[in-house]
Amino acid sequence: MSLNSQTLAVSGQDLTRNGSSSSCSSSSRAPWENGSMGLKPSTPNRKPKPPKPENAITIAVSSRVLFNMEKEQQIYEQQGMEDYIKYQVEHETEPFSPGPAFSFVKALEAVNIQLRELYPDDEELFDVVLMTNNHAYVGLRLINTINHHQLFIERFCMTGGNSPVGYLKAYHTNLYLSSDPGKVREALGEGIAAATMFTPEKMTEVSETQLRVAFDGDAVLFSDESERIYKAHGLDKFFEHEKAHENKPLDHGPLKGFLEALGKLQKKFYAKGQRMDCPIRTYLVTARSAASSGTRALKTLRSWGLDIDEALFLAGAPKGPMLEKIRPHIFFDDQMFHVEGAAEMGTVACHVPYGIAQRVIKNMDKETSSAPE
């Protein structure tokens, strides 16, 4: 499969992109899908007050995962920064179309609406920050696009060519999503949950009323301790190790904190009698076998006080078909072949470059930390 940090080429059945059919005629498309259609710069009607950063669950997203900026990226790569900025200014009243993180962000906002109804004065909400190394000249087009799509994003960080990663802690970031693997590694090195987001050519339709988040286990929620045993000594030794240590919780992985944050919000819905129709649902989708190595994974989650709504132990089977059934807004895995398999089935998948598996692929990514992101 041909792969870069922005687009995954997939084949097969056409799926829907952000809820709109990929085979629609231009006359039936949403306004943002017609490249020739512009918009008037606007400020939307009064919005809710954003939560204070120290109280919020902050999701930082780059402009290139929130919106489709492939054409603009080509201009930068082929013509340079000055022509890129000039093009953005000349087209600042034309909205970007949705990118791979768009449906995820809309789902976060849908959860916030329900939380505000149940807890009007509570600030424990999702807060999305646009974190980009674009120049401020590009800011107007981003603002106009956000207003056009009626997104509730009030916090921006535009760093004019410098990496924005240094600002993530100041924004109290719980999760950082980018298309640049170099920035993602930089964020993980700072102890911040982060992942490189990829774009399937065709994205499956996802729920508009329930946020669905799927996680791999080892080197994502958990440390890579067990994966190191498998890589060094093989499957039989891995099973022996897991059996001998099934009552010893695994150490935490880079996305444990994000699952904790989701669980905290879930409990707010449970407290209002909404366990069965909670608008947040979490999934563990792991290559582990249930009988041979699943016990330790589940006992680790229990020791952390974390619930996972559904646990799928696949015993090495492909994850893509299961993810097609789940239809998550986002899926996290530390191994690229699982990311590719998910994308082939239309799932928006994110690579977590953490742990022993990265030694094999560390030279595969083209880092583009100076490119607009």
C-alpha positions as CSV (number, residue, x, y, z in Angstrom):
1,M,0.0,0.0,0.0
2,S,1.2,3.5,-0.8
3,L,1.3,5.6,2.3
4,N,2.2,9.1,3.4
5,S,1.4,11.1,6.5
6,Q,-1.7,12.7,5.0
7,T,-3.5,10.3,2.7
8,L,-3.9,6.5,2.6
9,A,-4.9,5.2,-0.8
10,V,-7.6,2.5,-0.4
11,S,-9.6,0.5,-2.9
12,G,-12.9,-1.3,-3.0
13,Q,-16.4,-0.2,-2.2
14,D,-17.1,3.5,-2.0
15,L,-18.0,4.6,1.5
16,T,-19.3,7.9,2.7
17,R,-17.1,10.8,3.8
18,N,-18.3,12.7,6.9
19,G,-21.8,11.5,6.2
20,S,-22.1,12.7,2.6
21,S,-22.0,10.3,-0.3
22,S,-18.8,10.3,-2.3
23,S,-20.8,9.7,-5.5
24,C,-23.1,12.7,-5.2
25,S,-23.3,15.1,-8.0
26,S,-22.0,18.6,-7.5
27,S,-25.5,20.0,-7.3
28,S,-26.3,17.9,-4.3
29,R,-23.1,18.3,-2.4
30,A,-22.7,20.3,0.7
31,P,-21.3,23.8,0.1
32,W,-17.8,22.9,1.3
33,E,-17.5,20.1,-1.3
34,N,-17.7,22.5,-4.2
35,G,-14.3,24.1,-4.5
36,S,-15.6,27.0,-6.5
37,M,-18.1,28.1,-3.9
38,G,-17.0,30.8,-1.5
39,L,-18.3,32.1,1.7
40,K,-18.6,35.4,3.4
41,P,-16.4,36.0,6.4
42,S,-18.8,35.8,9.3
43,T,-19.0,35.6,13.0
44,P,-21.6,33.1,14.1
45,N,-24.4,33.7,16.6
46,R,-23.5,33.8,20.3
47,K,-21.8,30.6,21.4
48,P,-21.4,29.0,24.9
49,K,-18.5,30.3,26.9
50,P,-15.5,27.9,26.5
51,P,-14.4,26.1,29.7
52,K,-11.3,27.2,31.5
53,P,-8.3,25.2,30.2
54,E,-7.5,23.7,33.6
55,N,-11.0,22.3,33.8
56,A,-11.4,21.1,30.3
57,I,-10.4,17.9,28.4
58,T,-8.3,19.6,25.7
59,I,-8.0,18.1,22.2
60,A,-5.3,19.9,20.1
61,V,-5.7,19.3,16.4
62,S,-3.6,20.6,13.5
63,S,-5.2,22.4,10.6
64,R,-4.3,19.6,8.2
65,V,-6.2,16.9,10.1
66,L,-9.2,19.1,10.8
67,F,-9.5,20.3,7.2
68,N,-8.5,19.0,3.8
69,M,-5.5,21.2,2.8
70,E,-3.9,18.9,0.2
71,K,-4.0,21.5,-2.6
72,E,-2.4,24.1,-0.4
73,Q,0.2,21.6,0.7
74,Q,1.1,20.9,-2.9
75,I,1.6,24.7,-3.5
76,Y,3.9,24.9,-0.5
77,E,6.0,21.9,-1.7
78,Q,6.2,22.9,-5.3
79,Q,6.3,26.7,-5.1
80,G,7.4,27.6,-1.6
81,M,6.2,29.4,1.4
82,E,5.6,32.9,-0.1
83,D,3.3,31.5,-2.9
84,Y,1.6,29.3,-0.3
85,I,0.7,32.4,1.9
86,K,-0.3,34.4,-1.1
87,Y,-2.7,31.7,-2.2
88,Q,-4.2,31.4,1.2
89,V,-4.8,35.1,1.5
90,E,-6.3,35.3,-2.0
91,H,-8.7,32.4,-1.2
92,E,-9.5,33.3,2.4
93,T,-13.2,33.5,1.8
94,E,-13.3,29.9,0.4
95,P,-13.8,27.3,3.0
96,F,-11.7,24.2,3.4
97,S,-13.5,20.9,3.1
98,P,-13.5,18.5,6.2
99,G,-10.4,16.5,7.0
100,P,-10.1,13.2,8.9
101,A,-10.5,14.8,12.4
102,F,-13.7,16.7,11.4
103,S,-16.2,14.1,12.4
104,F,-14.3,13.4,15.7
105,V,-14.5,17.1,16.6
106,K,-18.2,17.2,15.7
107,A,-18.8,14.2,18.0
108,L,-16.9,16.0,20.8
109,E,-19.2,19.0,20.4
110,A,-22.3,16.7,20.5
111,V,-21.1,15.3,23.8
112,N,-20.6,18.8,25.2
113,I,-24.2,19.8,24.3
114,Q,-25.5,16.9,26.3
115,L,-23.2,17.6,29.2
116,R,-24.3,21.3,29.3
117,E,-27.9,20.2,29.5
118,L,-27.2,17.9,32.4
119,Y,-24.6,20.1,34.2
120,P,-25.2,23.7,33.2
121,D,-22.6,25.2,35.4
122,D,-19.9,22.5,35.0
123,E,-16.7,23.2,33.0
124,E,-15.6,19.6,32.7
125,L,-16.1,19.6,28.9
126,F,-14.1,18.9,25.7
127,D,-12.3,21.9,24.4
128,V,-10.8,21.8,20.9
129,V,-7.7,23.9,20.2
130,L,-6.5,24.5,16.7
131,M,-2.7,24.0,16.9
132,T,-0.9,25.0,13.8
133,N,2.5,26.3,12.6
134,N,0.7,28.3,9.9
135,H,1.4,32.0,9.7
136,A,-1.2,34.4,11.1
137,Y,-1.9,35.5,7.4
138,V,-3.7,32.1,7.1
139,G,-5.7,32.6,10.2
140,L,-8.6,34.4,8.5
141,R,-9.2,31.6,6.2
142,L,-9.2,29.1,9.1
143,I,-11.5,31.3,11.2
144,N,-13.9,31.7,8.2
145,T,-13.9,28.0,7.6
146,I,-14.6,27.2,11.3
147,N,-17.5,29.6,11.3
148,H,-18.8,28.2,8.0
149,H,-18.9,24.7,9.4
150,Q,-20.3,26.0,12.7
151,L,-17.5,24.5,14.8
152,F,-17.0,25.7,18.3
153,I,-13.3,26.3,18.3
154,E,-12.2,29.5,20.1
155,R,-8.6,28.7,21.0
156,F,-6.0,29.0,18.3
157,C,-2.2,28.7,18.3
158,M,-0.5,29.8,15.1
159,T,3.3,29.7,15.4
160,G,4.5,31.1,12.0
161,G,6.7,28.2,10.9
162,N,7.9,27.1,14.4
163,S,6.7,23.8,16.0
164,P,3.6,24.3,18.1
165,V,4.5,21.4,20.3
166,G,6.1,23.6,22.9
167,Y,2.7,25.2,23.6
168,L,0.8,22.0,24.2
169,K,1.4,21.9,28.0
170,A,0.5,25.6,28.3
171,Y,-2.9,24.7,26.7
172,H,-3.3,21.8,29.2
173,T,-3.5,19.4,26.2
174,N,-4.9,15.9,26.8
175,L,-4.5,14.7,23.2
176,Y,-2.7,16.1,20.2
177,L,-3.5,15.0,16.7
178,S,-1.3,15.9,13.7
179,S,-0.4,14.7,10.3
180,D,3.3,15.2,11.0
181,P,5.0,12.2,12.6
182,G,7.9,14.4,13.7
183,K,5.7,16.6,15.8
184,V,3.8,13.7,17.2
185,R,7.1,12.1,18.4
186,E,8.1,15.4,19.9
187,A,4.9,15.6,21.8
188,L,5.1,12.0,23.1
189,G,8.7,12.9,24.2
190,E,7.1,15.6,26.3
191,G,4.8,13.2,27.9
192,I,1.7,14.3,26.0
193,A,-0.7,11.8,24.4
194,A,-0.3,12.2,20.7
195,A,-0.9,10.4,17.4
196,T,-0.4,10.8,13.7
197,M,-3.7,10.9,11.9
198,F,-4.2,9.4,8.4
199,T,-6.9,10.0,5.9
200,P,-8.6,7.1,4.1
201,E,-9.5,7.9,0.6
202,K,-13.1,7.0,1.5
203,M,-14.3,7.4,5.0
204,T,-17.2,5.4,6.4
205,E,-20.2,7.1,7.9
206,V,-20.0,7.5,11.7
207,S,-22.6,8.3,14.4
208,E,-23.6,11.9,15.0
209,T,-25.0,11.2,18.5
210,Q,-22.4,8.9,20.1
211,L,-18.6,9.5,20.3
212,R,-16.9,6.1,19.6
213,V,-13.2,5.8,20.4
214,A,-11.2,2.5,19.7
215,F,-7.8,1.7,21.3
216,D,-5.2,-0.9,20.7
217,G,-3.8,-2.3,24.0
218,D,-0.1,-2.8,24.1
219,A,2.0,0.3,23.5
220,V,-1.1,2.4,23.3
221,L,-3.1,2.1,26.6
222,F,-0.5,-0.2,28.1
223,S,3.3,-0.1,28.1
224,D,5.2,-2.2,25.5
225,E,6.5,-4.6,28.2
226,S,4.7,-7.6,26.8
227,E,5.3,-6.7,23.2
228,R,9.1,-6.7,24.0
229,I,8.8,-10.2,25.3
230,Y,7.0,-11.3,22.1
231,K,9.5,-9.5,19.8
232,A,12.5,-11.0,21.6
233,H,11.4,-14.5,22.5
234,G,8.4,-15.4,20.4
235,L,4.7,-16.2,21.0
236,D,5.1,-19.1,23.4
237,K,7.3,-17.1,25.8
238,F,4.9,-14.2,25.5
239,F,2.0,-16.5,26.7
240,E,4.1,-17.8,29.5
241,H,5.1,-14.3,30.6
242,E,1.5,-13.1,30.6
243,K,0.3,-16.2,32.6
244,A,3.0,-15.7,35.2
245,H,2.3,-12.0,35.5
246,E,-1.5,-11.9,35.0
247,N,-2.0,-10.5,38.5
248,K,0.6,-7.8,38.0
249,P,-0.9,-4.7,36.2
250,L,0.9,-3.5,33.1
251,D,2.5,-0.1,33.3
252,H,0.6,2.7,31.5
253,G,1.0,3.6,27.8
254,P,0.8,7.0,26.2
255,L,-3.0,7.1,25.8
256,K,-4.0,5.8,29.2
257,G,-4.7,9.4,30.3
258,F,-7.1,10.1,27.4
259,L,-9.1,6.9,28.2
260,E,-9.2,8.1,31.8
261,A,-10.6,11.5,30.7
262,L,-13.3,9.8,28.6
263,G,-14.2,7.5,31.5
264,K,-14.5,10.5,33.8
265,L,-17.1,12.1,31.5
266,Q,-18.9,8.8,31.1
267,K,-19.4,8.6,34.8
268,K,-21.1,12.0,34.7
269,F,-23.7,10.4,32.4
270,Y,-24.0,7.3,34.5
271,A,-24.8,9.5,37.5
272,K,-27.8,10.7,35.6
273,G,-29.0,7.2,34.8
274,Q,-27.7,7.2,31.3
275,R,-25.3,4.2,31.3
276,M,-27.1,2.4,28.6
277,D,-27.5,5.4,26.3
278,C,-24.2,7.2,27.2
279,P,-23.0,9.4,24.3
280,I,-19.4,8.1,24.8
281,R,-18.5,4.6,24.0
282,T,-15.0,3.1,24.2
283,Y,-13.5,-0.1,22.7
284,L,-10.4,-2.2,23.2
285,V,-9.4,-3.8,19.9
286,T,-6.4,-6.0,20.5
287,A,-4.4,-8.7,18.7
288,R,-4.1,-10.5,22.1
289,S,-5.9,-13.8,22.6
290,A,-8.6,-13.8,25.3
291,A,-7.8,-17.1,27.0
292,S,-4.0,-16.9,26.7
293,S,-3.3,-13.2,27.4
294,G,-6.6,-11.3,27.8
295,T,-6.8,-11.7,31.6
296,R,-3.8,-9.4,32.3
297,A,-5.2,-6.7,30.0
298,L,-8.6,-6.7,31.7
299,K,-7.1,-6.9,35.2
300,T,-4.9,-4.0,34.4
301,L,-7.8,-1.8,33.3
302,R,-9.7,-2.9,36.5
303,S,-6.7,-2.0,38.7
304,W,-6.7,1.5,37.1
305,G,-10.4,1.9,37.9
306,L,-11.2,2.2,34.2
307,D,-14.2,0.7,32.3
308,I,-14.0,-0.2,28.7
309,D,-17.4,-0.7,27.1
310,E,-16.4,-3.4,24.6
311,A,-13.3,-5.6,24.5
312,L,-12.4,-7.4,21.3
313,F,-9.6,-10.0,21.5
314,L,-8.8,-11.0,17.9
315,A,-5.9,-13.5,18.5
316,G,-4.0,-12.0,15.6
317,A,-6.9,-11.6,13.1
318,P,-7.2,-8.4,11.1
319,K,-8.7,-5.5,12.9
320,G,-10.2,-3.7,9.9
321,P,-13.4,-5.8,9.6
322,M,-14.2,-5.3,13.3
323,L,-13.5,-1.6,13.1
324,E,-15.8,-1.4,10.1
325,K,-18.6,-2.8,12.3
326,I,-17.8,-0.5,15.2
327,R,-17.5,2.6,13.0
328,P,-15.4,4.6,15.5
329,H,-14.6,8.3,15.0
330,I,-11.0,7.5,15.7
331,F,-8.8,4.4,16.2
332,F,-5.3,4.3,17.8
333,D,-2.7,1.7,17.1
334,D,1.1,1.5,17.5
335,Q,1.6,-0.6,14.4
336,M,1.3,0.7,10.9
337,F,-0.1,-2.5,9.3
338,H,-3.1,-2.2,11.7
339,V,-3.5,1.4,10.8
340,E,-3.4,0.5,7.1
341,G,-5.8,-2.3,7.5
342,A,-8.3,0.0,9.4
343,A,-8.0,2.6,6.6
344,E,-8.7,0.0,3.9
345,M,-12.1,-0.5,5.6
346,G,-12.8,3.3,5.8
347,T,-11.8,3.9,9.4
348,V,-10.0,7.1,10.4
349,A,-6.9,5.6,12.1
350,C,-4.0,7.1,14.1
351,H,-0.5,5.8,14.5
352,V,1.0,6.1,18.0
353,P,4.8,5.9,17.4
354,Y,5.6,4.4,20.8
355,G,7.4,1.3,22.0
356,I,9.5,-1.5,20.6
357,A,7.6,-1.8,17.2
358,Q,8.9,1.7,16.2
359,R,12.5,0.4,15.9
360,V,11.5,-1.3,12.7
361,I,9.7,1.6,11.1
362,K,11.4,4.6,12.5
363,N,13.0,5.5,9.1
364,M,9.8,5.1,7.1
365,D,8.2,8.4,8.0
366,K,9.2,11.6,6.2
367,E,9.2,14.2,8.9
368,T,8.0,17.6,7.7
369,S,8.2,19.8,10.8
370,S,8.8,22.9,8.8
371,A,5.8,22.5,6.4
372,P,2.5,24.2,7.2
373,E,0.5,22.0,9.5
